[in-house]
Amino acid sequence: MGQSSRSSKLRKQAAAYIGVWVVLAVLAAVELYIAQQLWDKPVAWAVAFRRAFKEVFAYALCTLAVIWLCGRLRHETGRRLRWFFAHMTCAVVFAVAHVAFVSWLEAGEISVQTGQILTFNYLFGKLLVTYTLSNIFKYWIIVLGCLGWHYYKAFRERERQAAALATELVQARLQALRMQINPHFLFNTLNTISALIHQNPDAADRMVVRLSELLRRTLDRGDVQEVPLREELDFLRGYLEIEQMRFPERLTVTFDIEPKTNELLVPHLILQPLVENALRHGIMPREEPGRIEISAHLAAGEHLELKVRDNGNGLTLTNGSNGREGIGLKNVRSRLAQLYGGAQEFTLGNASGGGVEARIRIPCCTIPRSQAPQVVVMSATEASKAGLSLPTAASAKPNCC
């Protein structure tokens, strides 16, 4: 925090502190004025305000001293008895100091009861008997208030640190998932090149060039988790060019992209595993020409819906599972859960008319979650109930369409 912001914060705190005591002084003046009217010993408003402001602002100055003491005499486990007696001593000093201060301020005033001029000795003796116990009680109220504020600030700081660690943990998990999909994609593509290198060297050579372009594009994005849909589709088209070199007569790809969706953000490399899954399980096992349809549309105005559909043989259940849930699809599920929490949906099932359809639904956003404002406040109990150690990046609320 810069010097100017600190000064601004201190000025605001001072203004708020003075404002509170001014309000209390005004209320005390009104109370004194009305009380004297009821006792048939009326006083002028000027006298009521002068007396009330002297007494209340004596408390204000003494309270500042108590707050300073609370910062020096910290409550520590194992030293509570010492803390108590230290503050009890200070409470007595506070009570006497306040009485002396008020007596000094009001000396020379005319008594509203007797009409005599009040002296310091008279006021000090009278107020010492009247105010000592109440002042000690007020001192402890201030101390306990400061202690509660201290523990509240410590609690909020622990929550802030926990939230920061949670964000770092989520980013690390997402990065690990990104690093997992890169070698997976590279391994499968190299297998494709290996299969062609003896059968069609020219095609294999073109595939190597295309692969290098894709890898360069992947490296250029660094650790970015979300990219505009148009970038993801450009990458996907490059990948599909490689696959179409392998299946020149058997693979047809169609795109149905709603123009409004081009600038919406999607997880980087989220579609490639879905297309690879469709190729591996829907197109390759068949001798007939295969077709993959890729679409992107707005759903209900607040979500982006992505679909990858093939015209293969569909899913077959094996021991209760569909057999297609390999590393790629598990990676997709994990990344979507980490980025969007319960705001996302991923389904894989048989499509009407044959084949398999993978569908992703996510919030349609235009600001990366790393840049979006985040409010991450969750107690340990709430996090435990949610099945998390801490809040996830899905707590963020980016700018949505």
C-alpha positions as CSV (number, residue, x, y, z in Angstrom):
1,M,0.0,0.0,0.0
2,G,1.4,3.4,-1.0
3,Q,2.0,6.3,1.3
4,S,-0.9,8.3,-0.3
5,S,-3.3,5.5,0.2
6,R,-2.2,5.0,3.8
7,S,-2.7,8.7,4.5
8,S,-6.1,8.6,2.9
9,K,-7.1,5.6,5.0
10,L,-5.9,7.3,8.2
11,R,-7.8,10.5,7.3
12,K,-11.0,8.5,6.8
13,Q,-10.5,6.6,10.1
14,A,-9.9,9.9,11.9
15,A,-12.9,11.5,10.4
16,A,-15.1,8.5,11.3
17,Y,-13.7,8.5,14.9
18,I,-14.4,12.2,15.4
19,G,-17.8,11.9,13.7
20,V,-18.9,9.2,16.2
21,W,-17.8,11.3,19.2
22,V,-19.5,14.4,17.8
23,V,-22.8,12.5,17.5
24,L,-22.4,11.3,21.1
25,A,-21.7,14.8,22.3
26,V,-24.7,16.2,20.6
27,L,-26.9,13.5,22.1
28,A,-25.4,14.2,25.5
29,A,-26.1,17.9,25.1
30,V,-29.7,17.3,24.1
31,E,-30.1,15.0,27.1
32,L,-28.6,17.6,29.5
33,Y,-30.8,20.3,28.2
34,I,-34.0,18.3,28.5
35,A,-33.1,17.0,32.0
36,Q,-32.5,20.5,33.3
37,Q,-35.8,21.6,31.9
38,L,-37.6,18.7,33.7
39,W,-35.7,19.6,36.9
40,D,-36.9,23.2,36.6
41,K,-33.3,24.4,36.3
42,P,-33.1,25.2,32.6
43,V,-29.8,25.9,30.9
44,A,-29.0,27.6,27.6
45,W,-28.2,25.5,24.6
46,A,-24.7,27.0,24.5
47,V,-24.1,25.8,28.1
48,A,-25.5,22.3,27.4
49,F,-23.3,21.9,24.3
50,R,-20.2,23.3,26.0
51,R,-20.5,21.0,29.0
52,A,-21.4,17.9,26.9
53,F,-18.6,18.4,24.4
54,K,-16.0,18.8,27.2
55,E,-17.0,15.6,28.9
56,V,-17.5,13.5,25.8
57,F,-14.2,14.6,24.1
58,A,-12.4,13.9,27.3
59,Y,-13.6,10.3,26.8
60,A,-12.5,10.5,23.2
61,L,-9.0,11.4,24.0
62,C,-8.7,8.9,26.8
63,T,-10.1,6.2,24.6
64,L,-7.3,6.9,22.0
65,A,-4.8,6.2,24.8
66,V,-6.6,2.9,25.7
67,I,-6.5,1.8,22.1
68,W,-2.8,2.5,21.9
69,L,-2.3,0.5,25.1
70,C,-4.2,-2.4,23.7
71,G,-1.7,-2.5,20.8
72,R,1.2,-2.6,23.3
73,L,-0.3,-5.0,25.8
74,R,-1.3,-7.9,23.6
75,H,-3.4,-10.8,24.8
76,E,-1.1,-13.9,24.7
77,T,-1.8,-17.5,25.6
78,G,0.1,-18.4,28.8
79,R,0.4,-14.8,29.9
80,R,-3.3,-14.0,30.5
81,L,-3.0,-13.3,34.3
82,R,-0.2,-10.8,33.6
83,W,-2.3,-9.2,30.8
84,F,-5.3,-8.9,33.2
85,F,-3.4,-7.2,36.0
86,A,-1.6,-4.9,33.6
87,H,-4.9,-3.7,32.1
88,M,-6.5,-3.5,35.5
89,T,-3.7,-1.1,36.6
90,C,-4.2,0.9,33.4
91,A,-8.0,0.9,34.1
92,V,-7.5,2.7,37.4
93,V,-5.1,5.2,35.8
94,F,-7.7,5.7,33.0
95,A,-10.4,6.4,35.5
96,V,-8.4,8.9,37.5
97,A,-7.0,10.5,34.4
98,H,-10.4,11.0,32.9
99,V,-11.7,12.6,36.1
100,A,-8.8,14.9,36.3
101,F,-9.1,15.9,32.6
102,V,-12.8,16.6,32.9
103,S,-12.3,18.5,36.2
104,W,-9.6,20.7,34.5
105,L,-11.8,21.3,31.5
106,E,-14.9,22.2,33.5
107,A,-13.2,24.2,36.2
108,G,-14.6,27.8,36.1
109,E,-18.0,26.7,34.9
110,I,-21.1,27.7,36.9
111,S,-22.9,24.8,38.5
112,V,-26.3,24.2,37.0
113,Q,-27.5,23.0,40.4
114,T,-26.2,25.6,42.9
115,G,-25.1,28.4,40.6
116,Q,-21.6,28.5,42.2
117,I,-18.4,28.5,40.3
118,L,-16.9,25.0,40.1
119,T,-13.3,24.6,41.2
120,F,-10.9,21.8,40.1
121,N,-10.5,20.4,43.6
122,Y,-14.3,20.3,44.1
123,L,-14.9,18.6,40.7
124,F,-12.1,16.2,41.1
125,G,-13.2,14.9,44.5
126,K,-16.9,14.7,43.4
127,L,-16.3,13.1,40.1
128,L,-13.7,10.6,41.4
129,V,-16.3,9.1,43.7
130,T,-19.0,9.2,41.0
131,Y,-17.2,8.0,37.9
132,T,-14.3,5.8,39.1
133,L,-16.2,2.4,38.9
134,S,-18.1,3.3,35.7
135,N,-14.8,4.5,34.1
136,I,-13.1,1.2,35.0
137,F,-16.1,-0.6,33.4
138,K,-15.8,1.5,30.3
139,Y,-12.1,0.9,30.1
140,W,-12.7,-2.9,30.0
141,I,-15.4,-2.4,27.4
142,I,-12.9,-0.7,25.2
143,V,-10.2,-3.3,25.8
144,L,-12.6,-6.2,25.0
145,G,-13.8,-4.4,21.9
146,C,-10.2,-4.0,20.7
147,L,-9.5,-7.6,21.6
148,G,-12.5,-8.7,19.5
149,W,-11.4,-6.5,16.6
150,H,-7.9,-7.9,16.8
151,Y,-9.1,-11.5,16.7
152,Y,-11.5,-10.6,13.8
153,K,-8.7,-9.1,11.8
154,A,-6.5,-12.2,12.5
155,F,-9.4,-14.4,11.4
156,R,-9.9,-12.5,8.2
157,E,-6.2,-12.5,7.4
158,R,-6.1,-16.3,7.9
159,E,-9.1,-16.5,5.5
160,R,-7.3,-14.3,3.0
161,Q,-4.1,-16.3,3.1
162,A,-6.1,-19.5,2.8
163,A,-8.0,-18.2,-0.2
164,A,-4.7,-17.1,-1.8
165,L,-3.3,-20.6,-1.2
166,A,-6.5,-22.1,-2.6
167,T,-6.2,-20.1,-5.8
168,E,-2.5,-21.1,-6.2
169,L,-3.6,-24.7,-5.6
170,V,-6.3,-24.6,-8.3
171,Q,-3.9,-22.9,-10.8
172,A,-1.3,-25.6,-10.1
173,R,-3.9,-28.3,-10.7
174,L,-5.1,-26.7,-13.9
175,Q,-1.5,-26.4,-15.1
176,A,-0.8,-30.0,-14.3
177,L,-3.9,-31.0,-16.3
178,R,-2.7,-28.8,-19.2
179,M,0.8,-30.5,-19.0
180,Q,-1.0,-33.9,-19.0
181,I,-2.9,-33.3,-22.2
182,N,0.1,-31.9,-24.1
183,P,2.2,-35.1,-24.1
184,H,-1.0,-37.1,-24.6
185,F,-1.8,-35.2,-27.8
186,L,1.9,-35.3,-28.9
187,F,2.2,-39.1,-28.4
188,N,-1.0,-39.9,-30.4
189,T,0.0,-37.5,-33.2
190,L,3.5,-39.0,-33.4
191,N,1.9,-42.4,-33.7
192,T,-0.1,-41.1,-36.6
193,I,3.1,-39.8,-38.3
194,S,4.9,-43.1,-37.6
195,A,2.1,-45.0,-39.3
196,L,2.5,-42.9,-42.5
197,I,6.2,-42.4,-42.7
198,H,6.7,-45.5,-44.8
199,Q,3.4,-45.6,-46.6
200,N,3.2,-41.9,-47.6
201,P,6.4,-39.9,-46.8
202,D,5.1,-36.7,-48.3
203,A,2.1,-36.8,-46.1
204,A,4.2,-37.6,-43.1
205,D,6.5,-34.7,-43.9
206,R,3.5,-32.3,-44.1
207,M,2.2,-33.7,-40.8
208,V,5.5,-33.0,-39.1
209,V,5.4,-29.4,-40.3
210,R,1.8,-29.0,-39.2
211,L,2.6,-30.6,-35.8
212,S,5.5,-28.2,-35.3
213,E,3.1,-25.3,-35.9
214,L,0.6,-26.7,-33.4
215,L,3.3,-27.2,-30.8
216,R,4.6,-23.6,-31.3
217,R,1.1,-22.3,-30.9
218,T,0.7,-24.3,-27.7
219,L,3.9,-23.1,-26.2
220,D,3.1,-19.5,-27.2
221,R,0.0,-19.6,-25.0
222,G,2.2,-20.4,-21.9
223,D,0.1,-21.2,-18.9
224,V,-3.0,-19.5,-20.2
225,Q,-6.0,-21.5,-19.1
226,E,-8.7,-19.9,-21.2
227,V,-8.6,-18.6,-24.8
228,P,-11.3,-17.1,-27.2
229,L,-13.2,-19.8,-29.0
230,R,-11.9,-18.7,-32.4
231,E,-8.3,-19.5,-31.2
232,E,-9.4,-22.9,-30.0
233,L,-11.1,-23.6,-33.3
234,D,-8.0,-22.5,-35.2
235,F,-5.9,-24.9,-33.2
236,L,-8.5,-27.6,-33.8
237,R,-8.5,-27.1,-37.5
238,G,-4.7,-27.5,-37.6
239,Y,-5.1,-30.7,-35.6
240,L,-7.8,-32.0,-38.0
241,E,-5.6,-31.2,-41.0
242,I,-3.2,-33.7,-39.6
243,E,-5.9,-36.4,-39.1
244,Q,-7.4,-35.7,-42.6
245,M,-4.0,-36.4,-44.1
246,R,-4.2,-39.8,-42.5
247,F,-7.8,-40.5,-43.6
248,P,-8.1,-38.4,-46.8
249,E,-11.2,-40.3,-48.1
250,R,-12.8,-41.3,-44.8
251,L,-13.0,-38.2,-42.7
252,T,-15.3,-35.2,-43.2
253,V,-15.5,-32.4,-40.7
254,T,-18.1,-29.7,-40.5
255,F,-18.3,-26.6,-38.3
256,D,-21.4,-24.9,-37.1
257,I,-20.3,-21.9,-35.1
258,E,-22.6,-19.1,-34.1
259,P,-20.8,-15.8,-34.8
260,K,-21.5,-14.4,-31.3
261,T,-19.5,-17.2,-29.7
262,N,-16.2,-16.5,-31.3
263,E,-14.9,-14.2,-28.6
264,L,-16.2,-16.1,-25.7
265,L,-13.6,-17.9,-23.6
266,V,-13.2,-21.6,-23.4
267,P,-10.5,-23.7,-21.7
268,H,-7.4,-24.1,-23.9
269,L,-7.2,-27.5,-25.6
270,I,-10.7,-28.5,-24.4
271,L,-12.1,-29.6,-27.8
272,Q,-9.0,-31.5,-29.1
273,P,-9.5,-34.5,-26.7
274,L,-13.2,-34.7,-27.7
275,V,-12.4,-34.7,-31.4
276,E,-9.6,-37.2,-30.8
277,N,-12.0,-39.4,-28.9
278,A,-14.5,-39.2,-31.8
279,L,-11.8,-40.2,-34.3
280,R,-10.4,-43.0,-32.2
281,H,-13.6,-44.6,-31.2
282,G,-16.1,-43.4,-33.8
283,I,-14.2,-43.2,-37.1
284,M,-11.2,-45.5,-37.0
285,P,-13.1,-48.8,-36.2
286,R,-15.3,-48.3,-39.3
287,E,-14.5,-48.9,-43.0
288,E,-17.3,-46.5,-44.1
289,P,-16.7,-42.7,-44.4
290,G,-16.9,-40.9,-41.1
291,R,-18.2,-37.5,-40.2
292,I,-17.4,-35.3,-37.3
293,E,-19.6,-32.3,-36.5
294,I,-18.4,-29.5,-34.3
295,S,-20.9,-26.8,-33.1
296,A,-20.9,-23.8,-30.7
297,H,-24.1,-22.0,-29.7
298,L,-25.5,-19.8,-27.0
299,A,-27.8,-21.7,-24.6
300,A,-30.4,-19.7,-22.7
301,G,-28.3,-16.6,-23.3
302,E,-26.0,-17.2,-20.4
303,H,-24.1,-20.3,-21.4
304,L,-21.9,-21.4,-24.2
305,E,-22.7,-24.9,-25.5
306,L,-20.1,-26.8,-27.4
307,K,-20.8,-30.1,-29.2
308,V,-18.6,-32.7,-30.9
309,R,-20.6,-35.4,-32.7
310,D,-19.5,-38.4,-34.8
311,N,-21.5,-40.9,-36.9
312,G,-19.8,-44.0,-35.4
313,N,-21.3,-47.0,-33.8
314,G,-22.2,-45.3,-30.5
315,L,-21.4,-46.3,-27.0
316,T,-21.4,-49.8,-25.7
317,L,-21.6,-50.4,-21.9
318,T,-18.8,-52.5,-20.4
319,N,-19.1,-53.3,-16.7
320,G,-21.4,-50.2,-16.3
321,S,-19.1,-47.8,-18.1
322,N,-19.0,-46.7,-21.8
323,G,-15.3,-47.6,-22.4
324,R,-14.5,-44.2,-23.8
325,E,-13.5,-42.5,-20.6
326,G,-9.7,-42.4,-21.2
327,I,-7.2,-39.9,-20.0
328,G,-8.5,-37.2,-22.5
329,L,-12.1,-37.2,-21.3
330,K,-11.1,-37.5,-17.6
331,N,-8.8,-34.5,-18.2
332,V,-11.7,-32.6,-19.7
333,R,-14.0,-33.3,-16.7
334,S,-11.3,-32.3,-14.2
335,R,-10.4,-29.0,-15.9
336,L,-14.1,-28.0,-16.3
337,A,-14.7,-28.8,-12.6
338,Q,-11.7,-26.8,-11.5
339,L,-12.5,-23.8,-13.6
340,Y,-16.2,-23.5,-13.3
341,G,-17.3,-25.7,-10.4
342,G,-21.1,-26.4,-10.5
343,A,-21.6,-23.9,-13.3
344,Q,-20.5,-26.3,-16.0
345,E,-21.9,-29.5,-17.5
346,F,-20.2,-32.2,-19.5
347,T,-22.0,-35.2,-21.0
348,L,-21.1,-38.0,-23.3
349,G,-23.8,-40.2,-24.8
350,N,-25.4,-41.7,-27.9
351,A,-26.8,-39.2,-30.3
352,S,-30.2,-39.4,-31.9
353,G,-29.7,-40.9,-35.4
354,G,-26.5,-42.8,-34.4
355,G,-23.1,-41.9,-33.3
356,V,-21.9,-40.3,-30.1
357,E,-22.3,-36.7,-29.0
358,A,-20.0,-34.9,-26.4
359,R,-21.6,-31.8,-25.0
360,I,-20.0,-29.1,-22.9
361,R,-21.9,-26.2,-21.3
362,I,-20.0,-23.4,-19.5
363,P,-20.8,-19.8,-18.6
364,C,-20.2,-17.5,-21.5
365,C,-17.4,-15.2,-20.3
366,T,-15.1,-12.7,-22.0
367,I,-12.7,-11.9,-19.1
368,P,-10.2,-14.6,-18.0
369,R,-10.8,-15.9,-14.5
370,S,-7.3,-14.9,-13.5
371,Q,-8.3,-11.2,-14.2
372,A,-11.8,-11.3,-13.0
373,P,-12.7,-9.8,-9.6
374,Q,-12.8,-12.6,-7.0
375,V,-14.5,-12.8,-3.6
376,V,-13.3,-15.9,-1.9
377,V,-14.6,-16.0,1.7
378,M,-15.3,-19.5,3.0
379,S,-14.9,-20.9,6.5
380,A,-13.1,-24.2,7.0
381,T,-16.4,-25.8,7.9
382,E,-18.1,-24.6,4.8
383,A,-15.2,-25.7,2.7
384,S,-15.3,-29.1,4.3
385,K,-19.0,-29.5,3.6
386,A,-18.3,-28.6,0.0
387,G,-15.7,-31.3,-0.2
388,L,-12.9,-28.9,-0.6
389,S,-10.0,-27.9,1.6
390,L,-10.5,-24.3,0.4
391,P,-12.5,-22.3,-2.2
392,T,-11.8,-22.9,-5.9
393,A,-11.2,-20.6,-8.8
394,A,-14.8,-21.2,-9.7
395,S,-15.7,-18.6,-7.1
396,A,-14.8,-15.9,-9.6
397,K,-17.6,-14.1,-11.4
398,P,-16.2,-12.9,-14.7
399,N,-17.9,-10.6,-17.2
400,C,-20.6,-12.7,-18.9
401,C,-22.7,-12.2,-22.0
